[in-house]
Amino acid sequence: MQSLIRKRHMENTDPLEYTDMAYVYFLQKINSKYREVMKPLMTAGIIEHTGYFRPGYHSDSGDYIKGQCLSYRINPRLLGDDVVKIVYQDKKRYQRNRDEVTMTSKQILRQLRIPDLNSKQLVMFVKRALTDERIMKKLKIGDQIEDEMVMLKSRERFKQMIDDECVMVNDGSTYSQDLNQNQNDKGGKNDGRVLNDKWVVRHVRRDSIKLRKRVLIKDGKYCYIDYLDRYIKRKRRHLTQAYCDQLLRIKHRQVYADRNETNLRLDSNVTNLKSDFIGLLSIDDQRLTQVDLKNSQFRFFIMLMEQCERQMLFGKTSGEFPMTKFSVVQTAKKGDKLEKDKEGRIYGRQVTLLSTLLAKNCVQNADSTPSFTADYKLFKKLGKTGEFYEYIQKIYWQETGREISRSEAKKLMFTVAFSSYRYCPEGKKVLKKHFPSVIQLIDEFKKGMIQDYAQDTAYTDDQARDKGNASFAVMLQQTESLVFIDRILAQCHKRKIKALSKHDSILCRVCDKHQVTKIICRVLNQLFGRFSYSLDIDGQVFEHRKKRKTRMQRFVNQFVSTLFGMANQANAPPKVRKRNEAYLQLSQVGETCVKEIKVVSDPRATGSTMSQREEEIMKIRNPKIRELKRRFGV
């Protein structure tokens, strides 16, 4: 199939035309038993052939007449606008982790269904969803790129062509080459180029790139130089292939689930699935719902910081913590993975380093009284209320005059927190101005981990630098996995709830939504404190509300408070006695509003006139009956 498609593109033929496929070609690509492979495809109508062939022969004049081989084509009725290539691995995945949570998740994944859509309709759905407008929202083009430095990524064989497209400076070299020379003069370890197998990445100044025909396109953290329409077409083809691969694997039960050795996450078919496609999935004919923790990784970061605060509060000062520069033997014993104790506390060498840096950067001694910095307190408040990204949008607009969306604010924070500590874009400068102690703590944490890895002889300098810069993100991801997988997901499976994990969220059936929310709230209340976080359920913020009393409960409550009236305050419950000491609610006939008046022992003492009904009520001697008559007219 792939050979037919490739040869049709090379010959630039129409999908309705047949393509010649020689016998020798099948022998090279498959083997002599190629007919056993082709026959089922032709029987099913997937591949069609002309049915005509003839061998070569010599004419009467002695000339050799070349023969004609069979010609094949893919059934045109099975082709859409573009062909999507899906590659399935025949070899079986090696299952590294076989704990109960992993294997139960794998069983639930086999029950996932995509109803009402066959494979062809699913591919067409993805193609129609990937419009030019949606792809353009993922990109920044030309003047929209405002970074001082960009990471220009290109193929090695196209590097010279791209340099020719760029405007030259006075000495005949590109700015990227000058920049590399400047870095070497400053004593940098590399020349600014990171060579991969197929791509070359160069750090270039943005103002040095002035193109004649092509445009500069920023996709993610890399920039490309290409024609816009051609890049969008290629981007659509890659996204279509990736999304169809994910959905068709679920459709045809090609499932997998295993724990990641680095960040302890449960990698599965739904882990990297786009959130927009979650609505297509169902289990037991019920669609899936998603319960998500807002600002999850930074909320776990605040949890670790508060854990360090409690250690400082109960007598441990910064000098009592172990040194941050561990020996090689201690590093080998502790490892990179975080662990949790019986009480739910997270511990590891990363947390020890975090405790030391907290006392150094986020504690100020004003008037000989130690206290936390104001920006650190604000950071904690925003993380607990789930309004951190909205606050970044606000301060970014105040500092730069440009508005950004919530997703862009989230991407900005992730770029600043999880990139190299030397990387300082414009967004990091804005955050450092408003949260100086927090950003300084994150940078020093990465520096400390780089020094820690550099002492280990198992890592080179480049590997130690890469692992140290990624250590902060790995620490938060491990903490997230210990909570959402080892605690929340495990409790859901223990209660026979069909649930799956997707990073910082739990996927479950609609009928199990309330039970899953209760489990999540119970676990997070133990870790964070009572509702000091924000949940997102299918795009709506979860609000904790008191259970509304039924109509009968409200009537009984009012009736009991009436029995324990002013004359029997000694026997009333404390709440009722306290409430009735001040006011009583009196309903008046013919009025819809309820007035609150202060109760006095004798209304005639105020000098006001009483109606005939009030005089009849005052003649009743039994206080209980008098209160019933006053309130209900009985």
BALUM-453029 format. One line per 2 residues: number of its first residue (from 1); their letters; for each residue x, y, z of C-alpha. Coordinates in Angstrom, 3 decimals. Layout:
// BALUM-453029
NUM) a) X/Y/Z; ...
//
This chain:
// BALUM-453029
1) mq) 0.000/0.000/0.000; 2.742/2.446/0.935
3) sl) 4.684/1.589/-2.221; 1.635/2.243/-4.404
5) ir) 1.074/5.632/-2.789; 4.751/6.605/-3.043
7) kr) 5.022/5.554/-6.689; 1.800/7.408/-7.581
9) hm) 3.198/10.602/-6.021; 6.555/10.165/-7.787
11) en) 4.908/9.644/-11.188; 2.339/12.398/-10.441
13) td) -0.512/10.205/-11.661; -4.214/10.495/-10.936
15) pl) -5.717/8.188/-8.255; -7.898/6.613/-10.973
17) ey) -4.896/5.526/-13.028; -3.120/2.199/-12.581
19) td) 0.527/1.903/-11.572; 2.896/-0.718/-13.012
21) ma) 4.326/-3.018/-10.340; 6.889/-5.520/-11.668
23) yv) 7.395/-9.052/-10.374; 10.985/-8.254/-9.404
25) yf) 9.794/-5.338/-7.252; 7.584/-7.663/-5.184
27) lq) 10.484/-10.077/-4.741; 12.676/-7.297/-3.375
29) ki) 10.085/-5.712/-1.066; 8.267/-8.830/0.184
31) ns) 9.446/-12.274/-0.962; 8.475/-14.997/-3.400
33) ky) 5.211/-15.533/-1.477; 3.930/-12.061/-2.246
35) re) 0.756/-13.532/-3.774; -0.332/-14.656/-0.279
37) vm) -0.224/-10.999/0.762; -1.831/-9.517/-2.339
39) kp) -4.661/-12.001/-2.787; -6.624/-11.075/0.409
41) lm) -6.316/-7.358/-0.475; -7.632/-7.923/-3.996
43) ta) -10.408/-10.233/-2.766; -11.585/-7.605/-0.293
45) gi) -11.601/-4.950/-3.033; -8.915/-2.802/-1.420
47) ie) -6.492/-3.179/-4.344; -7.589/-3.448/-7.983
49) ht) -5.544/-4.625/-10.994; -5.930/-4.516/-14.771
51) gy) -5.866/-8.291/-15.239; -3.668/-7.968/-18.307
53) fr) 0.007/-8.825/-18.683; 2.264/-10.259/-21.372
55) pg) 5.865/-11.446/-21.384; 8.545/-9.900/-23.532
57) yh) 9.470/-11.455/-26.904; 11.698/-11.038/-29.965
59) sd) 10.084/-9.791/-33.129; 10.710/-11.218/-36.613
61) sg) 13.306/-8.539/-37.230; 15.218/-9.623/-34.106
63) dy) 14.261/-6.677/-31.909; 13.237/-7.368/-28.306
65) ik) 9.740/-6.163/-27.403; 9.439/-5.315/-23.717
67) gq) 6.679/-7.092/-21.829; 3.812/-5.584/-19.867
69) cl) 3.411/-6.319/-16.133; 0.239/-6.163/-14.097
71) sy) -0.884/-2.684/-13.050; -2.424/-1.987/-9.654
73) ri) -4.259/0.829/-7.913; -5.971/1.453/-4.583
75) np) -9.749/1.389/-4.804; -10.681/5.058/-5.497
77) rl) -13.837/4.732/-3.408; -11.665/4.144/-0.323
79) lg) -9.548/7.255/-0.864; -10.357/10.683/0.515
81) dd) -8.825/14.036/-0.255; -5.524/12.970/1.214
83) vv) -4.056/9.645/2.293; -3.336/9.233/5.997
85) ki) -0.579/6.750/6.736; -0.944/4.873/10.036
87) vy) 1.931/2.636/11.114; 1.175/-0.126/13.615
89) qd) 4.035/-1.877/15.327; 3.795/-5.619/14.970
91) kk) 6.183/-6.311/17.832; 4.586/-6.492/21.248
93) ry) 5.310/-3.745/23.767; 7.343/-4.777/26.774
95) qr) 5.321/-4.216/29.959; 7.763/-2.741/32.477
97) nr) 5.331/-2.119/35.324; 2.636/-4.592/36.351
99) de) 1.150/-3.050/39.470; -2.588/-3.186/40.131
101) vt) -3.324/0.371/38.980; -1.520/-0.078/35.653
103) mt) -3.084/-3.413/34.759; -6.580/-2.276/35.803
105) sk) -6.204/0.831/33.615; -5.209/-1.379/30.708
107) qi) -8.384/-3.448/31.135; -10.514/-0.286/31.191
109) lr) -8.782/1.015/28.047; -9.951/-2.083/26.180
111) ql) -13.536/-1.068/26.991; -13.210/2.338/25.309
113) ri) -15.452/2.791/22.291; -15.921/5.445/19.605
115) pd) -19.600/4.959/18.663; -21.381/6.193/15.538
117) ln) -18.106/6.638/13.597; -16.292/4.056/11.532
119) sk) -12.630/4.413/10.606; -13.233/6.367/7.400
121) ql) -15.690/8.744/9.079; -13.208/9.233/11.917
123) vm) -10.477/10.266/9.486; -12.851/12.669/7.719
125) fv) -13.885/14.134/11.091; -10.256/14.897/11.959
127) kr) -9.619/16.457/8.534; -12.618/18.749/8.811
129) al) -11.649/19.739/12.353; -8.158/20.858/11.272
131) td) -9.046/24.055/9.452; -6.565/26.750/8.454
133) er) -7.873/29.042/11.191; -7.187/26.491/13.935
135) im) -3.696/25.784/12.644; -2.948/29.514/12.373
137) kk) -3.848/29.943/16.061; -0.980/27.601/16.959
139) lk) 1.561/29.667/15.003; 3.209/33.086/15.220
141) ig) 4.132/34.639/11.884; 6.523/37.453/11.031
143) dq) 6.067/40.524/13.235; 4.054/38.514/15.773
145) ie) 7.352/36.973/16.961; 8.669/39.448/19.545
147) de) 11.496/37.429/21.111; 14.994/38.892/21.001
149) mv) 16.499/35.458/20.347; 14.871/32.653/18.360
151) ml) 15.812/29.015/17.851; 15.937/28.612/14.081
153) ks) 15.406/25.000/13.049; 16.082/23.725/9.544
155) re) 17.227/20.684/7.652; 20.991/20.363/7.250
157) rf) 20.742/20.148/3.476; 18.580/23.311/3.338
159) kq) 20.787/25.402/5.651; 22.736/27.069/2.838
161) mi) 19.545/27.850/0.926; 18.048/29.522/4.018
163) dd) 21.241/31.536/4.582; 21.060/32.748/0.996
165) ec) 17.437/33.787/1.554; 18.409/35.886/4.596
167) vm) 19.813/39.397/4.198; 23.593/39.503/4.724
169) vn) 25.409/41.881/7.019; 28.404/43.983/6.023
171) dg) 31.104/41.330/6.352; 29.217/38.784/4.258
173) st) 28.166/36.465/7.089; 24.789/35.959/8.688
175) ys) 23.985/37.236/12.145; 23.720/33.688/13.402
177) qd) 27.388/33.097/12.553; 28.375/36.341/14.267
179) ln) 26.382/35.336/17.321; 28.119/31.971/17.484
181) qn) 31.504/33.719/17.266; 30.513/36.055/20.078
183) qn) 29.511/33.149/22.263; 32.874/31.504/21.635
185) dk) 34.656/34.726/22.542; 32.743/34.798/25.836
187) gg) 33.933/31.337/26.719; 30.839/29.317/25.885
189) kn) 31.216/25.542/25.745; 29.420/25.191/22.407
191) dg) 29.130/27.250/19.250; 25.363/27.777/19.582
193) rv) 24.439/24.795/17.389; 22.746/21.619/18.516
195) ln) 23.058/18.918/15.892; 20.376/16.253/15.620
197) dk) 20.053/13.380/13.173; 17.986/15.330/10.653
199) wv) 17.753/18.879/11.938; 20.165/21.638/12.887
201) vr) 19.129/24.250/15.475; 20.787/27.678/15.591
203) hv) 20.262/30.529/18.056; 19.712/33.681/16.011
205) rr) 18.797/37.283/16.834; 15.285/38.110/15.719
207) ds) 16.154/41.485/14.219; 18.834/39.872/12.022
209) ik) 16.330/37.771/10.068; 15.053/39.774/7.090
211) lr) 13.538/37.573/4.420; 12.809/38.282/0.780
213) kr) 10.202/35.687/-0.176; 9.659/33.272/2.686
215) vl) 8.329/34.140/6.155; 9.507/33.375/9.666
217) ik) 7.103/30.978/11.428; 7.239/30.137/15.139
219) dg) 5.703/26.779/16.035; 6.190/25.937/19.691
221) ky) 9.679/26.941/20.809; 11.296/26.589/17.366
223) cy) 11.170/28.900/14.350; 11.118/27.868/10.703
225) id) 11.670/29.732/7.437; 9.232/28.608/4.767
227) yl) 6.320/29.640/2.573; 3.227/30.019/4.766
229) dr) 0.790/28.005/2.614; 3.285/25.171/2.216
231) yi) 4.030/25.043/5.928; 0.319/25.003/6.847
233) kr) -0.283/22.173/4.386; 2.584/20.156/5.866
235) kr) 1.460/20.946/9.423; -2.077/19.788/8.638
237) rh) -0.770/16.540/7.197; 1.360/15.817/10.272
239) lt) -1.433/16.676/12.719; -3.936/14.585/10.767
241) qa) -1.616/11.621/10.866; -0.932/12.017/14.604
243) yc) -4.594/12.490/15.619; -5.838/9.668/13.387
245) dq) -3.141/7.387/14.760; -4.313/8.036/18.336
247) ll) -8.017/7.618/17.596; -7.697/4.585/15.319
249) ri) -5.555/2.756/17.880; -8.366/3.203/20.398
251) kh) -10.924/2.215/17.763; -9.108/-1.047/16.944
253) rq) -8.167/-1.927/20.583; -4.452/-1.264/20.134
255) vy) -4.080/-0.140/23.766; -1.097/0.266/26.036
257) ad) -0.556/1.437/29.636; 2.729/1.617/31.520
259) rn) 4.455/3.789/34.124; 7.071/6.246/32.959
261) et) 10.380/5.690/34.721; 11.294/9.387/34.728
263) nl) 8.170/11.263/35.893; 6.188/8.219/37.206
265) rl) 3.209/9.092/35.002; 0.875/6.445/33.629
267) ds) 1.399/6.666/29.868; -1.570/5.310/27.910
269) nv) -3.666/5.954/24.794; -5.525/8.850/26.434
271) tn) -2.479/10.543/28.008; -1.545/12.664/24.984
273) lk) -4.975/12.600/23.332; -6.249/16.077/22.503
275) sd) -8.892/17.181/24.998; -11.295/18.076/22.170
277) fi) -11.478/14.386/21.213; -12.384/13.156/24.712
279) gl) -16.055/13.735/23.869; -15.860/11.019/21.195
281) ls) -14.991/8.312/23.727; -17.463/6.295/25.758
283) id) -17.534/3.346/28.150; -20.656/1.198/28.545
285) dq) -22.566/3.554/26.201; -21.852/6.527/28.488
287) rl) -19.689/9.444/27.462; -16.606/10.323/29.498
289) tq) -16.354/13.321/31.781; -13.124/14.971/32.909
291) vd) -12.358/16.249/36.429; -9.291/18.495/36.289
293) lk) -7.238/20.307/38.960; -6.573/23.905/37.903
295) ns) -2.967/25.164/38.109; -2.095/21.626/39.177
297) qf) 1.689/21.536/38.973; 2.145/24.917/40.646
299) rf) -0.433/23.934/43.264; 1.731/20.891/44.060
301) fi) 4.741/23.209/44.133; 2.959/25.287/46.801
303) ml) 2.174/22.070/48.693; 5.871/21.143/48.787
305) me) 6.753/24.657/49.914; 4.179/24.538/52.718
307) qc) 5.602/21.179/53.770; 9.002/22.868/54.033
309) er) 7.375/25.720/55.987; 6.024/23.263/58.572
311) qm) 9.484/21.757/58.977; 10.878/25.233/59.628
313) lf) 7.980/26.045/61.972; 8.551/22.987/64.159
315) gk) 12.164/23.806/64.906; 14.159/22.818/61.825
317) ts) 16.168/25.774/60.625; 17.964/26.020/57.326
319) ge) 21.248/25.011/58.968; 19.799/21.719/60.167
321) fp) 18.918/20.560/56.655; 21.465/18.317/54.878
323) mt) 23.895/19.932/52.472; 22.712/20.310/48.909
325) kf) 25.934/18.968/47.400; 25.554/15.229/47.978
327) sv) 28.370/12.794/47.442; 28.247/10.269/44.616
329) vq) 27.434/7.425/47.022; 24.541/9.337/48.595
331) ta) 23.238/10.316/45.158; 23.265/6.695/44.000
333) kk) 21.388/5.589/47.124; 18.697/8.274/46.979
335) gd) 18.041/8.227/43.230; 15.913/10.689/41.284
337) kl) 12.466/9.460/42.303; 10.337/11.064/44.988
339) ek) 8.538/8.904/47.551; 5.712/9.410/50.015
341) dk) 5.424/8.251/53.611; 2.404/6.868/55.464
343) eg) 1.162/10.359/56.344; 1.229/11.454/52.697
345) ri) 4.331/13.669/52.929; 6.603/13.779/49.890
347) yg) 10.326/13.381/50.487; 13.481/13.069/48.417
349) rq) 16.694/14.940/47.733; 14.814/17.484/45.583
351) vt) 12.567/18.380/48.531; 15.637/18.732/50.773
353) ll) 17.198/21.191/48.340; 13.864/23.031/48.088
355) st) 13.761/23.431/51.880; 17.195/25.021/51.924
357) ll) 16.400/27.436/49.109; 13.050/28.429/50.669
359) ak) 14.777/29.724/53.803; 17.358/31.509/51.664
361) nc) 15.121/33.269/49.104; 11.573/33.545/50.479
363) vq) 12.217/34.480/54.131; 13.009/38.079/55.113
365) na) 14.113/39.329/58.529; 12.232/42.591/58.939
367) ds) 12.601/44.166/62.427; 14.432/41.004/63.591
369) tp) 11.243/39.026/62.946; 11.439/36.434/60.140
371) sf) 8.526/36.475/57.727; 7.813/35.370/54.183
373) ta) 8.149/37.809/51.297; 5.055/39.526/49.917
375) dy) 5.426/38.103/46.402; 5.710/34.572/47.805
377) kl) 2.476/35.055/49.782; 0.735/36.380/46.661
379) fk) 2.028/33.427/44.643; 0.550/31.009/47.191
381) kl) -2.791/32.833/47.260; -3.153/32.808/43.469
383) gk) -2.177/29.148/43.231; -4.741/28.103/45.839
385) tg) -7.616/30.025/44.267; -6.781/28.845/40.729
387) ef) -6.375/32.406/39.429; -2.632/32.320/38.752
389) ye) -2.803/32.342/34.943; -5.440/35.090/34.969
391) yi) -3.095/37.218/37.089; -0.260/36.625/34.588
393) qk) -2.561/37.892/31.834; -3.167/41.062/33.860
395) iy) 0.449/41.889/34.695; 1.631/41.042/31.175
397) wq) -0.857/43.550/29.759; 0.244/46.169/32.311
399) et) 3.942/45.755/31.529; 3.889/45.257/27.754
401) gr) 0.517/46.652/26.645; -0.313/43.384/24.833
403) ei) -3.129/41.034/25.726; -2.551/37.274/25.893
405) sr) -4.996/34.403/26.356; -5.068/32.064/29.334
407) se) -3.456/29.273/27.306; -0.646/31.645/26.284
409) ak) -0.160/32.651/29.927; 0.040/28.984/30.881
411) kl) 2.551/28.318/28.100; 4.579/31.328/29.242
413) mf) 4.778/30.075/32.827; 5.698/26.563/31.729
415) tv) 8.421/27.951/29.448; 9.907/30.044/32.252
417) af) 9.690/27.332/34.902; 10.735/24.311/32.866
419) ss) 13.382/25.736/30.504; 17.044/26.452/31.221
421) yr) 17.772/28.870/34.055; 19.824/30.969/31.615
423) yc) 16.892/31.403/29.233; 15.424/34.865/29.892
425) pe) 12.670/35.876/27.433; 10.457/38.901/27.850
427) gk) 7.834/36.953/29.794; 10.385/35.872/32.389
429) kv) 11.423/39.477/32.940; 7.780/40.392/33.627
431) lk) 7.356/37.521/36.086; 10.672/38.244/37.782
433) kh) 9.545/41.821/38.412; 6.362/40.690/40.220
435) fp) 7.621/37.393/41.754; 11.377/37.935/42.290
437) sv) 11.870/35.484/45.164; 9.911/32.656/43.476
439) iq) 11.730/32.954/40.129; 15.073/33.201/41.956
441) li) 14.256/30.057/43.934; 13.422/28.111/40.740
443) de) 16.655/29.221/39.031; 18.828/28.334/42.029
445) fk) 17.078/24.970/42.311; 18.115/24.152/38.738
447) kg) 21.669/25.327/39.398; 21.899/23.152/42.506
449) mi) 20.636/20.073/40.666; 23.118/20.692/37.818
451) qd) 25.952/20.741/40.375; 24.545/17.608/41.960
453) ya) 24.438/15.705/38.666; 27.884/17.001/37.677
455) qd) 29.409/15.247/40.696; 28.107/11.918/39.404
457) ta) 30.622/10.321/37.056; 27.789/8.565/35.191
459) yt) 26.806/11.842/33.479; 28.745/14.076/31.122
461) dd) 28.652/17.856/31.476; 25.956/18.197/28.792
463) qa) 23.831/15.430/30.331; 24.160/16.949/33.808
465) rd) 23.101/20.357/32.465; 20.077/18.901/30.640
467) kg) 18.935/16.812/33.615; 19.449/19.705/36.030
469) na) 17.383/22.126/33.928; 14.601/19.528/33.663
471) sf) 14.730/18.556/37.347; 12.172/21.141/38.490
473) av) 9.570/19.944/35.975; 10.308/16.296/36.793
475) ml) 9.882/16.950/40.528; 6.426/18.492/40.039
477) qq) 5.378/15.724/37.624; 6.474/13.032/40.075
479) te) 4.538/14.710/42.881; 1.485/14.919/40.638
481) sl) 1.764/11.220/39.769; 2.110/10.142/43.396
483) vf) -1.163/11.917/44.201; -3.338/11.360/41.129
485) id) -2.242/7.810/40.265; -1.080/6.165/43.484
487) ri) -3.848/7.644/45.627; -6.833/9.002/43.676
489) la) -6.860/6.516/40.780; -6.081/3.609/43.097
491) qc) -9.064/4.478/45.323; -11.331/4.755/42.266
493) hk) -10.318/1.281/41.080; -10.749/-0.068/44.606
495) rk) -14.383/1.129/44.507; -14.867/-0.575/41.100
497) ik) -15.111/2.776/39.294; -14.000/2.687/35.674
499) al) -11.614/5.646/35.697; -8.477/6.624/33.783
501) sk) -5.774/9.201/34.474; -4.721/11.992/32.112
503) hd) -1.885/13.857/33.821; -3.658/16.101/36.366
505) si) -7.201/14.939/35.607; -9.376/11.852/35.980
507) lc) -11.602/10.518/33.179; -14.708/8.591/34.207
509) rv) -18.256/7.842/33.123; -20.961/10.430/33.693
511) cd) -22.684/8.208/36.248; -19.463/8.063/38.331
513) kh) -18.754/11.804/38.234; -20.025/12.572/41.741
515) qv) -18.203/9.642/43.347; -14.940/10.520/41.625
517) tk) -15.296/14.175/42.665; -15.797/13.117/46.282
519) ii) -12.662/10.948/46.196; -10.612/13.764/44.653
521) cr) -11.876/16.295/47.207; -11.188/13.901/50.092
523) vl) -7.587/13.304/49.015; -6.822/16.910/48.126
525) nq) -8.382/18.192/51.364; -5.912/16.011/53.260
527) lf) -2.961/17.336/51.260; -3.827/20.995/50.594
529) gr) -6.324/21.864/53.305; -10.084/22.154/53.063
531) fs) -10.973/23.391/49.541; -7.791/25.457/49.121
533) ys) -7.735/24.549/45.429; -9.944/24.787/42.347
535) ld) -11.427/21.947/40.277; -12.621/22.084/36.687
537) id) -15.348/19.627/35.641; -16.029/19.600/31.899
539) gq) -14.989/23.237/31.566; -17.000/24.477/34.564
541) vf) -15.444/25.496/37.877; -16.510/23.229/40.747
543) eh) -18.155/25.106/43.631; -18.625/23.621/47.084
545) rk) -22.157/24.326/48.250; -24.014/23.255/51.350
547) kr) -26.698/20.690/50.738; -30.105/22.371/50.439
549) kt) -32.641/21.183/52.965; -35.842/19.618/51.730
551) rm) -39.232/21.235/52.221; -40.083/18.904/55.095
553) qr) -36.738/19.558/56.823; -37.317/23.306/56.627
555) fv) -40.839/22.923/58.092; -39.597/20.704/60.953
557) nq) -36.781/23.138/61.734; -39.209/26.054/61.898
559) fv) -41.711/24.057/63.938; -39.078/22.976/66.493
561) st) -37.789/26.536/66.859; -41.382/27.630/67.524
563) lf) -41.879/25.037/70.288; -38.795/26.344/72.034
565) gm) -40.110/29.887/72.060; -39.351/32.800/74.303
567) an) -40.993/31.161/77.323; -38.905/27.967/77.127
569) qa) -35.455/29.278/76.168; -33.755/27.129/78.803
571) na) -34.776/23.893/77.036; -33.954/25.065/73.487
573) pp) -30.777/24.018/71.641; -27.956/26.585/71.767
575) kv) -28.316/27.686/68.136; -32.090/28.107/68.441
577) rk) -31.771/29.889/71.789; -29.210/32.316/70.417
579) rn) -31.276/33.062/67.341; -34.542/33.606/69.185
581) ea) -33.031/35.899/71.788; -32.771/38.704/69.251
583) yl) -35.469/38.387/66.599; -38.511/36.459/65.597
585) ql) -39.954/36.291/62.110; -43.592/37.283/61.979
587) sq) -45.665/36.625/58.881; -48.414/39.109/58.119
589) vg) -51.567/38.210/56.178; -51.750/39.814/52.725
591) et) -48.044/40.837/52.607; -45.352/38.977/50.655
593) cv) -42.351/40.400/52.459; -41.140/39.259/55.870
595) ke) -40.200/41.871/58.415; -37.839/41.301/61.318
597) ik) -38.944/43.022/64.507; -37.519/42.807/67.962
599) vv) -39.513/40.796/70.424; -40.683/42.516/73.575
601) sd) -42.498/41.010/76.503; -45.564/43.261/76.221
603) pr) -46.322/45.104/72.952; -48.666/47.532/74.818
605) at) -45.618/48.920/76.598; -44.410/50.520/73.369
607) gs) -47.587/52.625/73.048; -48.529/51.206/69.670
609) tm) -52.059/50.130/68.899; -52.846/46.412/68.473
611) sq) -55.182/44.848/65.986; -58.057/42.574/66.982
613) re) -56.036/39.448/66.034; -53.093/40.507/68.225
615) ee) -55.448/41.123/71.182; -56.863/37.614/70.802
617) im) -53.342/36.167/70.732; -52.312/38.024/73.904
619) ki) -55.316/36.547/75.790; -53.988/33.008/75.284
621) rn) -52.189/31.925/78.486; -50.284/28.866/77.154
623) pk) -47.065/30.270/75.633; -46.639/27.388/73.161
625) ir) -50.138/27.719/71.763; -49.736/31.490/71.696
627) el) -46.595/31.202/69.532; -48.289/28.706/67.188
629) kr) -51.251/31.057/66.858; -48.947/33.973/66.193
631) rf) -46.896/32.181/63.490; -49.310/29.799/61.778
633) gv) -52.713/31.070/62.798; -53.701/27.727/64.456
//
